[in-house]
């Protein structure tokens, strides 16, 4: 039998992870990052960035 997690509720935290390149930390993606944060907050959710999500490209 398959179990489903409880639906997200306003005030719940949502973990934000990034691709292995850490592209979310690049200035070129600032607009997309801010748009994502705004959309999650509009749903009443609290985005929390994981430690390496904003590390940026090391290349």
C-alpha positions in Angstrom: 0.0 0.0 0.0 1.4 3.4 -1.0 1.4 6.1 1.6 1.3 9.8 0.8 2.8 12.5 3.0 0.6 15.1 4.5 -0.1 18.1 2.3 2.1 21.2 2.9 0.5 23.8 5.1 1.1 27.6 5.4 4.2 28.2 7.5 5.9 24.9 6.5 9.5 25.1 5.5 10.6 23.9 2.0 14.2 23.0 1.4 15.8 24.5 -1.7 18.6 22.5 -3.3 20.6 23.2 -6.4 22.2 21.4 -9.3 25.6 20.1 -8.6 27.1 23.2 -10.3 25.6 25.4 -7.6 24.1 27.6 -10.3 21.5 29.1 -8.0 24.3 31.2 -6.4 25.2 32.8 -9.7 24.2 36.4 -10.4 22.8 35.4 -13.7 20.1 33.4 -11.9 19.2 36.0 -9.3 15.9 36.8 -11.0 14.8 33.2 -11.2 15.8 32.6 -7.6 13.8 35.7 -6.4 10.8 34.6 -8.5 10.9 31.2 -6.9 11.1 32.6 -3.4 8.2 34.9 -4.1 6.1 32.1 -5.4 6.7 29.9 -2.4 6.1 32.7 0.0 2.8 33.6 -1.8 1.7 30.0 -1.0 2.5 30.7 2.7 5.6 28.5 2.6 9.1 29.3 4.0 12.0 28.6 1.6 15.2 27.4 3.3 18.3 27.2 1.2 20.5 24.1 1.9 24.2 24.8 2.7 25.6 24.3 -0.9 22.5 25.5 -2.9 24.0 29.0 -3.4 27.7 28.1 -3.6 28.0 29.3 -7.2 30.1 27.7 -10.0 33.6 26.9 -9.1 34.7 26.6 -12.7 
